[in-house]
Amino acid sequence: MKKGLIIGTIVLIITVAFLYINFFSNATKTKEQFINSNNLNRKTSMNELKITSAAFENNSHIPSRYTCDGADINPPLIISGVPAKTKSLVLVVDDPDAPGGTWTHWTVWNINPETKKISSPSVLAGAVEGITSIGKSGYHGPCPPSGTHRYFFKLYALDTKLNLPASASKPGLLNAMTNHTLAEAQLVGLYSRGK
């Protein structure tokens, strides 16, 4: 009887000790995870690449001034949150709703990473404008044949400058960017003729 009681007491002590150690270990781990999560969130919020415009908000209509129905000039764009190791920025504007497949309206690469604003209209010193779907370089604005189309202003932060000729089109640009993208952001504008 005494022997059984002693064994039972030892088992109880070991179980309590195990539970205590496990609880303390998990509490410490949870605290570390919380601290690491907070640091990660702080870094993300401080270095989150963003592209916005004073002319229109995300998922709202682009004013006709920036389309084929107006002056056909690029809208003003604001850039923030560029990662510290960025060597160049790339901008691609396209329309995935075009009847014949995605239509490229503008490609620009080797944009200075310190660029905070792209004016309207803009000529970016040192940057290269590639060939769009109309077979020319430069910006050409929304001009949907029917319905409302979405226009994606995609911004990429790269860890290098690209050695591409101005004759390059979007496929060549995207291929050159492979394995060099540090961050990306996008702004979506909508447009339909007569709006």
TIZAKOL-732885 format. One line per 10 residues: their letters; for each residue x, y, z of C-alpha. Coordinates in pm, 1 decimal. Example, Ala and Ser with C-alpha at 12.3 -4.5 7.8 and 13.67 -1.06 7.14 Angstrom:
<nodes>
AS> 1230.0 -450.0 780.0; 1367.0 -106.0 714.0
</nodes>
This chain:
<nodes>
MKKGLIIGTI> 0.0 0.0 0.0; 278.6 241.7 99.4; 473.6 148.3 -211.3; 173.3 226.5 -436.6; 120.5 558.5 -259.6; 487.0 654.6 -304.0; 479.3 564.9 -675.9; 155.0 758.6 -721.1; 305.3 1065.0 -547.7; 619.7 1049.7 -765.0
VLIITVAFLY> 407.7 1023.5 -1083.2; 197.7 1321.7 -968.2; 508.4 1532.8 -896.4; 660.5 1447.5 -1236.9; 331.0 1530.3 -1414.1; 298.0 1866.5 -1235.6; 663.5 1949.3 -1311.5; 618.3 1858.4 -1676.7; 304.0 2073.9 -1708.3; 476.6 2369.0 -1538.0
INFFSNATKT> 783.9 2349.7 -1764.8; 565.8 2311.9 -2075.4; 346.4 2608.3 -1976.7; 648.6 2831.2 -1904.4; 816.0 2733.4 -2233.5; 500.3 2807.3 -2436.4; 448.7 3140.0 -2259.4; 804.2 3244.3 -2342.2; 767.4 3127.7 -2701.6; 436.2 3313.6 -2739.4
KEQFINSNNL> 598.0 3631.3 -2608.3; 886.2 3596.9 -2857.8; 641.7 3531.2 -3141.5; 444.2 3841.0 -3037.6; 759.5 4056.9 -3033.3; 878.8 3918.4 -3369.3; 534.9 3966.1 -3519.3; 525.9 4327.0 -3399.3; 871.2 4395.1 -3544.8; 771.6 4235.0 -3875.8
NRKTSMNELK> 450.3 4439.6 -3889.9; 642.6 4757.3 -3804.8; 897.8 4689.2 -4083.0; 622.0 4605.8 -4330.6; 425.4 4920.5 -4254.4; 739.7 5135.9 -4280.3; 862.2 4978.1 -4606.0; 540.5 4883.8 -4781.1; 565.7 4988.5 -5144.1; 265.5 5196.2 -5252.4
ITSAAFENNS> 145.7 5372.4 -5564.1; -141.3 5620.7 -5547.6; -275.2 5911.1 -5751.3; -417.9 6251.4 -5668.1; -637.6 6219.0 -5978.9; -834.1 5908.3 -5875.6; -859.6 5659.5 -5591.0; -801.3 5286.7 -5614.5; -1085.8 5109.3 -5797.6; -1248.1 5438.7 -5902.9
HIPSRYTCDG> -1294.6 5606.4 -6242.2; -999.8 5768.9 -6415.5; -1080.3 6126.8 -6527.0; -1115.4 6154.2 -6907.5; -821.9 6399.7 -6917.2; -589.4 6098.7 -6882.8; -757.3 5894.3 -7159.0; -799.0 5898.8 -7538.3; -1108.5 6113.7 -7483.2; -900.4 6389.5 -7325.9
ADINPPLIIS> -540.7 6509.2 -7331.9; -420.1 6144.1 -7326.3; -146.9 6221.4 -7074.2; -43.3 6005.1 -6781.9; -214.1 6075.3 -6449.3; -0.8 6207.1 -6161.6; 134.9 5921.9 -5949.5; 274.0 5914.3 -5595.8; 529.2 5654.2 -5482.4; 609.5 5563.8 -5121.8
GVPAKTKSLV> 757.1 5282.4 -4913.1; 1040.6 5196.1 -5152.2; 1262.8 4924.3 -4995.0; 1611.1 5038.6 -4890.3; 1798.3 4804.8 -5129.3; 1605.6 4916.4 -5437.1; 1825.9 5004.5 -5736.0; 1545.5 5094.4 -5978.6; 1168.0 5107.6 -6017.6; 953.1 4973.2 -6299.8
LVVDDPDAPG> 604.8 5091.5 -6395.7; 368.1 4887.0 -6613.1; 17.6 5004.4 -6706.0; -210.6 4751.3 -6871.0; -573.1 4656.2 -6934.6; -658.9 4287.7 -6881.2; -1015.6 4345.0 -7005.9; -917.9 4427.1 -7366.1; -1101.2 4205.5 -7621.4; -782.9 4061.0 -7772.7
GTWTHWTVWN> -609.1 3995.6 -7438.8; -413.7 4219.7 -7202.9; -332.2 4554.9 -7365.4; -17.1 4737.2 -7257.4; -58.1 5115.5 -7219.0; 279.6 5211.7 -7071.9; 606.3 5054.6 -6961.0; 885.3 5248.3 -6791.0; 1197.3 5102.9 -6631.7; 1514.7 5221.5 -6458.6
INPETKKISS> 1314.1 5483.2 -6271.3; 1526.2 5640.6 -5996.6; 1434.0 5468.0 -5665.3; 1426.7 5808.1 -5494.3; 1135.0 5915.1 -5713.8; 839.6 6019.0 -5498.2; 614.4 6162.1 -5767.0; 553.4 6112.6 -6137.8; 404.7 6435.4 -6269.8; 140.8 6473.1 -6538.6
PSVLAGAVEG> 257.9 6471.5 -6812.8; 594.4 6327.4 -6726.0; 935.8 6268.3 -6875.9; 1141.8 6075.7 -6621.6; 1511.6 6161.3 -6649.1; 1724.8 5848.9 -6688.2; 1425.4 5616.5 -6723.5; 1340.2 5418.5 -7038.2; 993.6 5390.7 -7193.6; 931.1 5067.2 -7380.2
ITSIGKSGYH> 705.5 4966.3 -7666.9; 333.8 4937.0 -7587.2; 54.4 4748.5 -7762.6; 13.1 5024.5 -8021.4; 373.4 4966.2 -8130.6; 507.1 5294.3 -7989.1; 681.0 5405.0 -7670.9; 528.0 5639.8 -7418.0; 195.1 5656.9 -7242.9; -132.3 5609.8 -7422.3
GPCPPSGTHR> -439.4 5623.2 -7203.7; -753.1 5415.9 -7160.9; -968.5 5386.2 -7472.9; -1198.8 5086.5 -7424.1; -1416.5 4990.7 -7723.7; -1711.0 4912.7 -7494.1; -1799.8 4866.1 -7129.8; -1592.3 4949.4 -6824.7; -1232.5 4829.8 -6826.5; -980.3 4802.4 -6542.1
YFFKLYALDT> -642.0 4970.9 -6579.5; -363.2 4837.8 -6359.1; -78.2 5073.6 -6267.6; 180.7 4822.0 -6143.0; 492.5 4939.4 -5963.6; 793.7 4713.8 -5900.5; 1102.6 4773.1 -5686.9; 1407.0 4592.7 -5828.5; 1746.7 4508.1 -5681.8; 1915.7 4606.2 -6010.0
KLNLPASASK> 1898.6 4841.3 -6309.1; 1789.1 4677.4 -6632.5; 2005.2 4663.8 -6943.9; 1719.3 4677.3 -7194.2; 1685.1 4877.6 -7518.1; 1389.9 5113.4 -7563.9; 1264.0 4872.8 -7830.6; 1176.4 4616.4 -7563.0; 809.4 4535.7 -7508.2; 637.9 4410.8 -7192.5
PGLLNAMTNH> 729.1 4039.0 -7230.6; 1099.2 4127.7 -7259.5; 1071.9 4362.1 -6962.6; 902.5 4103.8 -6741.8; 1161.6 3844.4 -6842.5; 1446.8 4080.9 -6747.8; 1283.5 4143.7 -6410.0; 1282.6 3772.9 -6317.1; 1436.7 3712.1 -5971.7; 1503.2 4084.8 -5920.5
TLAEAQLVGL> 1173.3 4203.7 -5767.9; 1196.5 4318.5 -5405.5; 841.3 4451.2 -5375.5; 541.5 4538.6 -5587.1; 227.9 4749.0 -5560.0; -63.6 4839.7 -5779.7; -329.2 5101.5 -5832.7; -643.4 5014.1 -6028.9; -840.9 5271.1 -6225.6; -1166.1 5219.2 -6413.7
YSRGK> -1279.8 5375.8 -6737.7; -1563.1 5354.0 -6987.0; -1624.8 5583.1 -7283.4; -1859.8 5874.4 -7217.3; -1810.1 5863.6 -6835.7
</nodes>
